[in-house]
Amino acid sequence: MARILAIDYGKKRTGLSVTDPLQIIAGGLATVATTGLFDFLKEYTAREEVERIVIGEPRQPNGEPSENLERVTQFVNRWRKAMPDIPIEFYDERFTSVLAHQAMRDAGLRRKARQDKSLVDEIAATIILEDYLRSRNKY
């Protein structure tokens, strides 16, 4: 089997998470500058077999599109055109940043560590991927 990669796309930084090859465990991969995301993913997918990419679909709590949705959609369209062999799909990312902060508090991280936005982005991507994996395994 190949890995599944998740993206928490941000205006400045993007958090990434990936499964193991058996698609059982999700773990943080990296946080990269959004301007370098496309190149990072091309290099990563050249070294590692990736079955699909799941990207957080930014929506407001009421379900309306957030201001970031247009940027995310542009990235998805660019990826689909350049890398059609690796499908990319949207997945609801509402509340992932809140859950990431909560997970950091629950893990006992000090306040200074919880203010590390790159860590928050990577954890948010991991939450997106864990939720995606759970939703796939529902019968």
Backbone hydrogen bonds in HBPLUS format (Angstrom, degrees):
<---DONOR---> <-ACCEPTOR-->    atom                        ^
c    i                          cat <-CA-CA->   ^        H-A-AA   ^      H-
h    n   atom  resd res      DA  || num        DHA   H-A  angle D-A-AA Bond
n    s   type  num  typ     dist DA aas  dist angle  dist       angle   num
A0003-ARG N   A0049-GLU O   2.92 MM  46  6.19 159.2  1.97 152.9 146.3     1
A0051-GLU N   A0003-ARG O   2.65 MM  48  5.64 154.9  1.71 155.1 162.9     2
A0019-THR N   A0004-ILE O   2.93 MM  15  5.45 145.5  2.05 149.8 160.5     3
A0005-LEU N   A0052-ARG O   3.09 MM  47  6.51 165.3  2.11 155.5 159.2     4
A0054-VAL N   A0005-LEU O   2.76 MM  49  6.18 159.5  1.80 158.5 165.7     5
A0006-ALA N   A0017-SER O   2.75 MM  11  5.07 165.9  1.77 142.6 146.9     6
A0017-SER N   A0006-ALA O   3.03 MM  11  5.07 153.4  2.10 140.8 143.6     7
A0007-ILE N   A0054-VAL O   2.82 MM  47  6.28 144.1  1.95 154.6 163.4     8
A0056-GLY N   A0007-ILE O   2.91 MM  49  6.14 169.5  1.92 169.4 170.2     9
A0008-ASP N   A0015-GLY O   2.84 MM   7  4.92 164.9  1.86 148.5 150.3    10
A0015-GLY N   A0008-ASP O   3.03 MM   7  4.92 150.2  2.12 139.5 137.2    11
A0034-THR N   A0012-LYS O   2.86 MM  22  5.38 172.3  1.87 129.2 131.9    12
A0014-THR N   A0032-VAL O   2.82 MM  18  5.42 153.8  1.89 157.9 166.6    13
A0032-VAL N   A0014-THR O   2.95 MM  18  5.42 156.1  2.00 152.3 152.6    14
A0016-LEU N   A0030-ALA O   2.76 MM  14  5.25 148.7  1.86 175.8 171.7    15
A0029-LEU N   A0016-LEU O   2.86 MM  13  5.30 169.6  1.87 136.6 133.3    16
A0030-ALA N   A0016-LEU O   3.40 MM  14  5.25 155.9  2.47 118.5 123.5    17
A0018-VAL N   A0027-GLY O   2.91 MM   9  5.64 162.1  1.94 161.6 164.3    18
A0027-GLY N   A0018-VAL O   2.96 MM   9  5.64 157.8  2.01 146.2 152.1    19
A0020-ASP N   A0025-ILE O   3.02 MM   5  5.75 130.0  2.28 148.1 161.7    20
A0023-GLN N   A0020-ASP O   2.92 MM   3  5.24 162.9  1.95 118.3 123.5    21
A0036-GLY N   A0033-ALA O   2.87 MM   3  5.47 148.1  1.98 117.3 126.5    22
A0037-LEU N   A0034-THR O   3.18 MM   3  4.96 164.8  2.21 102.6 107.1    23
A0040-PHE N   A0036-GLY O   2.99 MM   4  6.14 160.0  2.03 154.1 160.6    24
A0041-LEU N   A0037-LEU O   2.89 MM   4  6.13 165.5  1.91 162.4 165.0    25
A0042-LYS N   A0038-PHE O   2.98 MM   4  6.24 156.8  2.03 149.5 156.3    26
A0043-GLU N   A0039-ASP O   3.01 MM   4  6.20 163.8  2.03 152.1 155.7    27
A0044-TYR N   A0040-PHE O   2.86 MM   4  6.08 160.4  1.90 150.7 157.0    28
A0045-THR N   A0041-LEU O   2.85 MM   4  5.92 169.0  1.86 152.0 155.0    29
A0046-ALA N   A0042-LYS O   3.11 MM   4  6.17 127.4  2.40 134.2 146.9    30
A0046-ALA N   A0043-GLU O   3.24 MM   3  5.13 135.8  2.45  92.9 105.2    31
A0047-ARG N   A0043-GLU O   3.29 MM   4  6.62 137.2  2.49 141.5 151.1    32
A0047-ARG N   A0044-TYR O   3.08 MM   3  5.34 133.7  2.31 101.8 113.7    33
A0048-GLU N   A0044-TYR O   2.84 MM   4  5.96 157.2  1.89 158.1 165.7    34
A0053-ILE N   A0087-PRO O   2.84 MM  34  6.23 154.8  1.90 153.9 162.1    35
A0089-GLU N   A0053-ILE O   2.87 MM  36  6.38 153.3  1.95 154.0 161.2    36
A0055-ILE N   A0089-GLU O   2.84 MM  34  6.10 166.9  1.86 158.1 162.2    37
A0091-TYR N   A0055-ILE O   2.87 MM  36  5.91 134.8  2.08 151.8 150.3    38
A0057-GLU N   A0091-TYR O   2.67 MM  34  5.31 155.1  1.73 137.3 139.1    39
A0066-SER N   A0058-PRO O   3.19 MM   8  5.58 164.1  2.21 130.2 125.6    40
A0060-GLN N   A0064-GLU O   2.70 MM   4  5.30 168.5  1.71 166.8 170.1    41
A0063-GLY N   A0060-GLN O   2.78 MM   3  5.26 163.5  1.81 124.7 128.5    42
A0069-LEU N   A0066-SER O   3.20 MM   3  5.60 160.0  2.25 111.8 117.6    43
A0072-VAL N   A0068-ASN O   3.06 MM   4  6.35 162.5  2.09 157.9 163.4    44
A0073-THR N   A0069-LEU O   2.85 MM   4  6.01 162.9  1.88 153.8 158.3    45
A0074-GLN N   A0070-GLU O   2.99 MM   4  6.22 154.7  2.06 146.2 152.9    46
A0075-PHE N   A0071-ARG O   3.03 MM   4  6.32 156.4  2.09 146.9 153.0    47
A0076-VAL N   A0072-VAL O   2.89 MM   4  6.19 163.1  1.92 155.1 159.7    48
A0077-ASN N   A0073-THR O   2.93 MM   4  6.12 164.4  1.95 152.3 156.0    49
A0078-ARG N   A0074-GLN O   3.01 MM   4  6.20 155.8  2.07 145.0 151.8    50
A0079-TRP N   A0075-PHE O   2.88 MM   4  6.16 160.5  1.92 154.5 159.9    51
A0080-ARG N   A0076-VAL O   2.89 MM   4  6.11 169.0  1.90 156.9 159.6    52
A0081-LYS N   A0077-ASN O   3.10 MM   4  6.22 150.4  2.19 142.4 149.5    53
A0082-ALA N   A0078-ARG O   3.01 MM   4  6.19 163.2  2.04 152.0 156.4    54
A0083-MET N   A0079-TRP O   2.69 MM   4  5.49 162.0  1.72 159.9 164.1    55
A0086-ILE N   A0083-MET O   3.18 MM   3  5.95 166.8  2.20 123.7 127.4    56
A0096-THR N   A0093-GLU O   3.11 MM   3  5.62 165.2  2.13 139.9 138.7    57
A0099-LEU N   A0095-PHE O   2.90 MM   4  6.14 162.2  1.93 154.8 160.0    58
A0100-ALA N   A0096-THR O   2.82 MM   4  5.96 145.5  1.94 141.7 151.7    59
A0101-HIS N   A0097-SER O   3.02 MM   4  6.30 159.6  2.06 148.6 152.4    60
A0102-GLN N   A0098-VAL O   2.99 MM   4  6.26 157.5  2.04 147.5 154.3    61
A0103-ALA N   A0099-LEU O   2.83 MM   4  6.02 156.6  1.89 147.0 153.3    62
A0104-MET N   A0100-ALA O   2.99 MM   4  6.22 151.9  2.07 145.8 153.4    63
A0105-ARG N   A0101-HIS O   2.98 MM   4  6.30 153.8  2.05 147.6 154.4    64
A0106-ASP N   A0102-GLN O   2.82 MM   4  6.07 165.2  1.84 154.0 158.5    65
A0107-ALA N   A0103-ALA O   2.92 MM   4  6.05 136.9  2.11 138.2 149.3    66
A0109-LEU N   A0104-MET O   3.08 MM   5  5.61 158.4  2.13 169.1 162.3    67
A0108-GLY N   A0105-ARG O   2.92 MM   3  5.16 156.4  1.97 107.9 115.3    68
A0113-ALA N   A0110-ARG O   3.02 MM   3  5.40 118.4  2.41 107.3 121.7    69
A0114-ARG N   A0110-ARG O   3.01 MM   4  6.36 151.8  2.09 152.2 161.2    70
A0115-GLN N   A0111-ARG O   3.12 MM   4  6.38 123.5  2.46 141.4 155.2    71
A0115-GLN N   A0112-LYS O   3.21 MM   3  5.25 144.7  2.34  96.7 106.8    72
A0116-ASP N   A0113-ALA O   3.14 MM   3  5.41 163.5  2.17 109.0 113.7    73
A0119-LEU N   A0116-ASP O   3.07 MM   3  5.47 125.3  2.38 106.5 119.5    74
A0120-VAL N   A0116-ASP O   3.12 MM   4  6.50 156.8  2.18 150.2 157.3    75
A0121-ASP N   A0117-LYS O   2.96 MM   4  6.17 157.3  2.01 147.2 152.4    76
A0122-GLU N   A0118-SER O   3.11 MM   4  6.33 156.3  2.17 142.6 148.4    77
A0123-ILE N   A0119-LEU O   2.94 MM   4  6.16 161.2  1.98 152.5 157.7    78
A0124-ALA N   A0120-VAL O   2.84 MM   4  6.02 154.9  1.90 148.8 156.4    79
A0125-ALA N   A0121-ASP O   3.00 MM   4  6.25 152.7  2.08 143.9 150.6    80
A0126-THR N   A0122-GLU O   3.05 MM   4  6.33 147.8  2.16 140.2 149.1    81
A0127-ILE N   A0123-ILE O   2.89 MM   4  6.22 149.8  1.99 149.1 157.4    82
A0128-ILE N   A0124-ALA O   2.98 MM   4  6.27 157.7  2.03 148.8 154.5    83
A0129-LEU N   A0125-ALA O   3.02 MM   4  6.26 160.6  2.06 146.0 150.9    84
A0130-GLU N   A0126-THR O   2.84 MM   4  6.05 162.0  1.87 151.3 156.3    85
A0131-ASP N   A0127-ILE O   2.96 MM   4  6.05 165.3  1.98 151.1 154.9    86
A0132-TYR N   A0128-ILE O   2.91 MM   4  6.10 154.7  1.98 146.2 153.9    87
A0133-LEU N   A0129-LEU O   2.89 MM   4  6.12 162.2  1.93 152.5 156.7    88
A0134-ARG N   A0130-GLU O   2.98 MM   4  6.24 158.0  2.03 147.9 153.9    89
A0135-SER N   A0131-ASP O   2.93 MM   4  6.15 157.8  1.97 149.1 155.2    90
A0136-ARG N   A0132-TYR O   3.06 MM   4  6.31 146.0  2.18 147.9 156.5    91
A0137-ASN N   A0133-LEU O   3.26 MM   4  6.45 140.2  2.43 141.7 151.2    92
A0137-ASN N   A0134-ARG O   3.18 MM   3  5.27 130.1  2.45  97.1 109.9    93
